[in-house]
Amino acid sequence: MKLQRSVLQNQNLLLPQNQLQSQNQNQQVDLDAMKGVLGTLDSVFKRFRGQFIGNIAKDLEYCQQVIGPLLRVAGLLTAQVVAGNGQDAVAVEGATLLLSVFYSLNSPGLTDEFEDHLDAWMDCIHKLVTLPNPAVAAPQQDEDEEAPVDACKAMACECLSLFMERNEEEFAKFLETFVESVWKQLVEVGQGVGQDRLAMAAIAFLTTVAKSVHYTLFQGEEILKQVCQGVIIPNIRLREGDIELFEMNWVEYVRRDAEGSDSETRRRAASELVKALVDKFPGETTQLFSGYVGSLLTEAGGDPAGKWQAKDAAVYLVTALAAKTKTSSAGATTTNELVNLAEFYTNHVAPELKAKFEAQQQKLNDAIASDDGELIAKRASAMSMACRALDAAARADGIKPADEALWIGKRRDGELVCIYTSAVSFGALPDHMPRFSIDELVNMIPTAALKAKAEWPDATIEGISARELDDEIPF
């Protein structure tokens, strides 16, 4: 249905616009009323997100009449938010709605009305991005709840990412200022769940910049060090909330953290930034970040039980450095040649997996010794799951158990022959192909061949003559 047939065509939509104009004329803002107006506009304009201008040109053109009053209200709201140091919750929530409207109206593309006043809009957004961190300004704030000012700054970062993706040329002159401001905000972000959205939005903006033609803003060893120390390491470490989520609902944890679901995490956002930097500065980034991997492993080595989060962060960082491209079904499809995955796995991952497997095996042995039927069943079930997981991983890599070996060899006459062990599954072998078990072949070896191999173990038997060697010796 066309937007003209929806509320925009309805004369009542002019009420918010008239409200915007009247508030501008009086230079005073009734925050509650304005918040309601902006909420209405936000719900209407969200349908523009993900659309192309060509599909909604008439609808978008009709909406341009609200941009002028909206900009004036943006100035008034921003001034009030800044004057209140971000502590006026109603004003901040109004500013967040305004940014959401701005995002929706710019999603299809930059219109002339916005481009003509882009400096004013960016000035408002910059003031909102640089609002004080509520964790510093109001330490009593519950860190598990998103503060209004954090929601506002997160929305501002999302607007910046949108402009980097859609209007990079027009946004270029503001870029360096915003990168510096977002960076400062990101360094101050705490570990509380309430600031997750802000952290992810800020990292996403930096990632978008790193993937663009402006990636040189991250060039240099000192800048990469700051990125790793200030952004990557703090956001890939597991937090208490992450551990609690894993303990309560490990399926949801894996879905969010490993499978790349819609519910993003800080770790995934930091990982994407690492990949973007590796793509632009492969040698420098890999070498520098590998040093931090070593530091994390050293930290974990001093107290493996108490510092296991450090090793987890190291493994996660190596994964981010190594995987260049991947798919959900096949995992990593191309890897960073500068990362020695085999060595890292052998030295730091395989021993850990072996120790955990042996620990689980010991639990089963202890349960059997205790003669507790219920405990035995529990430990056996866990051990069975572990064995099945190992077997599935080995088979996926083409490794079969020793008693399921199968070989196909070619005779001199070109005929293919199958040699197998007793428990093998023949699968899709042709029905006419001759098949011999190892036991059959061993019993078919002539005594002469066995004696020859006993005398000359390294010799190759090419054939056996049936005639007796009783010729006279010619000397």
N, C-alpha and C positions, 0 to 999 in steps of 0.2 A: 504494500500500500504506500502510495506517495506520501511524503511528509506533509504536503499541502493539505492532505485530507486528514491529517492528524492534528494534534493540539496546536502545532505552529500555525496552521491555517485559521484556527479558532481565534476569534477576536480577543478572547480572554488572555491569550499569551502576551498581548500587548501590555497587560497589567504589570508583569514583571519589568518590562522595558520602561513603562511609565514610572514605575517605582524607582528604577535605576536613575532615570532622568531627574526625578524630583529630589532624590537623595543627593545627587550631584549639585543641583541648583542651590540647595540649602547648605552644602558643604558639611552636613552632619549625617552620620550613619546610624540608623536604628538597627543595631546589630542583629537582634532577633528576627526582625522583619527581613533584613537583607539576607540573612542566612537561609530563611525559607525561600526567598526568591532564587538565590543561587542554587539551592537544592533542586528546585523545579527545573531550572535551566540545565543543570547537570544530568538529571534523569532523561530529559528530552534529547540532549545533544550526544549522549553516549552512543546512540545508534550510528553516528558518523565514524566511529572507530573501526578500523579495518576496511574502510570503503575507499574507492577511488573517486577522484573529483568527477570524472566523466559520468559516473553512475548517479551522482546526486548533485549535479551542477546547479540545477534550479533551486533545490532545497537549500543548498549551501549559500547561494546568492541571496535568498530571502533572509537568511539568518545574519547577514553582514550588518544589518541595521542595528543589531544589538552590541556590536563590538566597540563602537565609540563610547557609549555610556558605560560599558563594562570596563573599559580601560580607566575611565575616571574613577569608578568605584575601586578598581584595583589600587590606584594611587592612594585613595583615602584609607582603604583597609590596611594596606601595607604600612602606611604611616602610623596607624593606630596600633598595629601589631608590634612594630619596632619601638614605639613609645612605651608600650607595656612590657618590653623586653621578652616578648614571647610568652608572657604569663597570663594574658587575657585569653582564656580558653575559647570564648565565643568568637572573638575576633580572629583567632588563629584557625578555628574550624571554618569560618567564613572564607578565609584566605585559601584554605585547602580546597574547598568547593570551587572557588574561582579558578584555581590552577587546574582542577579537573575539567572545568568547562573549556579552559584554554587548550588543554590536551585534546579534548574531543573535537573542537573546531579546527585544530591544526592537523589532525590525523590524516584527512584526505590529501592534504598538501597546503602549502603556504599561499594564502590569498593576498590580493593587493592591499586590502584593508589592514591586515596584520603586518605586512612587510613595510608599509608606510610608517608604522609606529613601532617597529621592532625594538628600537633603542629603549623606548619607554617601558615596554613589556619586560625586556631583559633586565632593566634596572630594578623593577619590582621583584622579579624572580631572584636576582642576586641578593637583594636585601633579605628575602625570606630564607634563602639557602644558608646565609651566614648568621642566622639567629643563634643565640647561645644554646649550648647543649643542656637539656633539662637535667641530665644526670649531675651536672656541675652547678647549674643555677638553682635546682631544687632537689637536693640529695634525698629528701624524704619520698620522692616519687617511686612508686612500686615498679621495679625494673622488669617485671613480667607483663606489665600493661603498657601499651603504646601511648606515649604522651601526645597531646594534640600537636605540639610543635614538631615532634618527630614525624608524625603523619604528614604534616605540611612540607617539611624538607624532603621527605621521600617522594612526595608528589612532584615537587620542584625538580628533583633529579630525574624523574621519569620524563618530565617535559624536556629536559636537556638532552636525554638520550634520544627522544623522538626527533628533535631538531638535528642532532648529529646524523641520524639515519636518513632523514627525509630532506633536510635543507642545509646540508653541510656547507655549501658555498656562502649562503647568507649568514650562517652562524659562525663562520670562521673568525671574524674579528672579535667575537666575545669568548672564544674557546679558551685561550690561555688563562684568562681571569677566572673562568668557571672551573677549570681543572685544578687550579691552585686552591680555590675556595672549597670545592668538594673534597679535595685531598685533606685539607685541614679538618673538615668536619668528620671525615672518616677516621682519622687518627684519634679523635676524641670520643668516638662511639664506644660505648661499654659493651660488656658481654651479655647483658640482659636480653631476654626474649623480646621485650618491648621495643628494642631498637633493631630487631632483625630486618624489618622492612626497609628502614633507612640504610642500613649497612649494605643490603643486597642491591638497592637502587643506586647507591653511590658507586659500588664496585662495578655494577653493570654499565654505568656511564663511563668510567675509566676504561673498561674493556672495549666499549664502542669506539672510544678515541684511539685505543691501542691498535684496533683493527683497521682504522682509517688511514688516509694519507698523512695524517698529522701524528703518526706514531713516533716521530722524532722527539716529541715532548718527553718521551720516556727514555731517550737515548742517554747512555752514560752509566758507568759503573756505580757512581754515587746515588743516582736516581733509582736504579734497580735495587740497590741495597735498601733504600728507604721504602720502596714498594714491598719488598720481601719482609722486612722487619715490622713495618707499620701496618700492612694490609694483609699479606698472604699468611704469615705464621699465626697471628692472632685469630684469624678467621677459619683456619683449617683445624685448629685444635678442638678436640671434643670438650663440650661444656657439661656441667652437671645436668642441665636440662636435656641434652642429647642422650646422656647415659640413662636418665630416667625414662625417656621415650623408648629407648631400645629395650629396657627391662620390662616396660608395661606393654609395648606393642612393637615387637621387632619387625613384623611384616610391614607396618607403616613406616618404620625407620628406613628399612631397605628401599621401599618404594620411593621415598623422598630423596634419600641421599645417594643411592646407587643407580636407580633406574631413570632419573631425570624426569620425574613427574612434574605436573603443574605447580606443585608445592615446592618451590625452590628452597635451598638452604644456603647459609653463608659459605659452607665448604664448597658447594658446587659453584657459587659465584666466584669465589677466590680461585678455584680450579680453572674456570673459563678465562680469567685474567692471566693466569700463568701460561695457558696455551696460546693466548694472543701474543704475549711477549716472546715466547719461544718461536712463534712463527716469524716474527719480525727481527728478533735478535737471537738466533738459535745458539751460537757458540757462547756468547757472553752470558746469556740468561742461564743456560744449562750449567756452565762452570760455576757461576756465582751461587745459584740456588742449590747445586750439589754440595757446596760448602755448608749451607744451612742444614741440608739433610744429614751430613756428618755430625754437625753440632747436636741435632736432635737425637741421633743414635747414641752419641756419647752421653748425653743427659739421661737417656733411658738405661744405658748400660750400667750407670752408677747405682741405680735402684730399680731393677726391672719390674718389681711388683708395685712399687709406689709411683713410678714414672712411666707407666705403660702408655699413657696418652701421648708422650713425646714420640715414642716409636710409631704409634698409630698415625701421628701427623707426618712423620718422615715417610712412611709407606704411601700415604695419600699424596704427598708432594711429589714423590717419584712417579706415581701414576699420572699425575697432571703433567709432569715434564716429559714423560715417555710417550703417551698416547696422542698422536697427531690427528688421526681421524678414527672414528669408530661408528659402529651401528649397534642398535639394541639387540640384534640377534647374534652377531658375530663378535661383539666386543671391539677391541682395538684392531683396526685393519691396517694401519701404517703406524710405525713407531719412530721416535727420535733416535737416529743412529748414534748420537753422542751419549746416550744413556745405556750403560751395560746392564740390561735387565737380568740376564742369566747370572751374572756375578752377584747382583743385589739379592736375587731370589735365593741363590745357594747360601750366601753368607748370613742373611738376615730374616728371610721368610721361611725357608724350608726347615731350619732347626726349630723354629717356633711351632710350626705345624706338627712336626714330629713329636715335640715335647707334649703338646696338647693331646695328640692321639695316644701317646703312651700313658699319659695321665688318666685318660678315659679308660684305657685298657686296665690300668691298675685298679681303678674304682670297681670295674667288673670283677676282677680277681678277688678284691676285698669283700665284695658282696657275696661271691660264691663261698668264700671262707666263713662268712658269718652265718650261712645257711638260712638267710632271710629271703623267703620266696618272693615277697613283694619287691624288696630292694633289688634282688637279682633280675627280676623282670624289667624293672625300671632301667637299670644299668645296661642290660643286654639290648634293650630297645635303642638307647642312645648310641651304643657301640655299633649296632646294626646300621643306624643312620650314617654314622661316620664311615663305615666300610663301604656302604653303597655310594656315598659321595665321592670317595677316593676312586672306586671302581669306575664310576661314570666319568670322572675327570680323565682317568688314564685311557679309557676306551675312546673318549672324544679326541685324544691326541694320537690315536692309532696304535696304542700299546695294548696287546692282548696278554692274558695270563699264560704262564709257561705251558700249561696243559691244553692250551687251545691254539697251538702253533700250526701253521699250514704253509707249505712251500710249493711253488710250481716251477719245475725245471724243464729245460728243452734238451731232448736227445740229439745225437748227431744227425739223425734222419729228419729232424724238425718237429717230431711229435712232442706235445706237451704232456708232462706227467705230474700228477699231484702226490705229494708226500705229506703225511699228516700225523698228528698225535691222536691218541685214542678218544679224547673228549672234544675234538674239534667240531664246529658247525660248518658244513660245506657251503651254506648260503647259495649263491647263484652260479656255482660251477656247472659247466656243461655236463649233461648226463653221460656223454660218450668218453669223457676224459678218464684215462686210467688212473686209479688211486691205489696207493700202497701205504700202509701204516709203517711206522718206523720198525716195529717188531718184525713185520713181514720182510722188509729189506735186510735186516740184520741176519735173519735165518737163510736168506738167499745168497749171502756172500760166500763164495767158494773158499775152501780151506787154504788153497794156494794163495789167494789174495790176502787172507789173514796172516799167513806166514810171511808174505812179502812185506806187508805193512809193519810186521813185528821187527823185521830186519832193517827196513828202510822207512821209518815213520813219515818222512817228508816227501817220499816219492809219490808221483801221481800215476795211478793205474789207468791206462788208456784202453786196455783190452786184455782178454785172457784167451790163450791158445788152447785148443782142445787136444792137440797132438802131443805125444810123449816126446820128451827131449832125450832120445837115446841114440842120436847120431854119433858116429866116431869123431873123436877129436882130431882135427887135421894137422897134428904136429907131434 
